[in-house]
Amino acid sequence: MPNTVYKIIELVGTSPESWEKAASNAVAKAAESLRDLRIAEVSQLDMQLNDGKIEAYRAKVKVSFKFEGHQ
């Protein structure tokens, strides 16, 4: 088995509906430009408020993918 290296980036997904949708949006966007996604970890949840009402749910997501740089 060859040695493998993974890179981790952090994204913030948003949704007016739920934290689950916010996290899903972050992963879906990452999948548009990154190959071989492996793990997604929700590291923080919060909400954006406006006049005391929830405007958006936000999920901070760490996403890992296979690093294909020069070895």
C-alpha positions in Angstrom: 0.0 0.0 0.0 1.6 3.3 -1.0 1.9 6.2 1.4 -1.0 8.6 1.1 -1.3 12.2 2.3 -4.5 14.0 2.8 -5.1 17.8 2.9 -7.7 19.4 5.2 -9.5 22.6 4.4 -12.2 24.4 6.4 -15.3 25.8 4.8 -18.4 27.5 6.1 -21.7 26.4 4.6 -25.0 28.4 5.1 -28.7 27.6 4.7 -31.9 29.4 5.7 -33.4 26.0 6.6 -31.0 24.0 8.9 -27.5 23.2 10.0 -27.7 19.9 8.2 -28.4 21.7 4.9 -25.6 24.2 5.7 -23.1 21.4 6.1 -24.4 19.6 3.0 -24.0 22.9 1.0 -20.4 23.2 2.1 -19.6 19.6 1.0 -21.5 19.9 -2.3 -19.5 23.1 -3.1 -16.2 21.4 -2.3 -17.1 18.4 -4.5 -17.4 20.8 -7.5 -13.7 21.5 -7.5 -12.0 18.9 -5.3 -11.4 15.2 -6.2 -11.4 12.2 -3.9 -13.1 13.8 -0.9 -12.7 11.5 2.1 -14.1 12.9 5.4 -16.2 15.8 6.4 -16.3 16.9 10.0 -18.6 19.5 11.4 -16.5 21.5 13.8 -18.8 24.4 14.8 -22.5 25.4 14.4 -23.8 28.9 14.7 -26.6 31.1 13.4 -26.7 34.5 11.7 -29.4 36.7 13.3 -31.3 39.7 12.1 -33.5 41.6 14.5 -33.5 38.7 16.9 -34.6 36.2 14.3 -32.6 33.4 12.6 -31.6 34.5 9.2 -29.2 31.6 8.4 -27.8 28.5 9.9 -24.0 28.2 9.5 -21.9 25.0 9.7 -18.1 25.1 9.8 -16.9 22.0 8.1 -13.4 20.4 7.8 -13.1 18.5 4.6 -10.2 16.2 3.7 -9.2 15.0 0.3 -6.3 13.1 -1.2 -3.3 15.4 -1.7 -1.8 14.9 -5.2 1.2 17.2 -5.0 4.7 16.2 -5.9 6.3 13.6 -3.7 
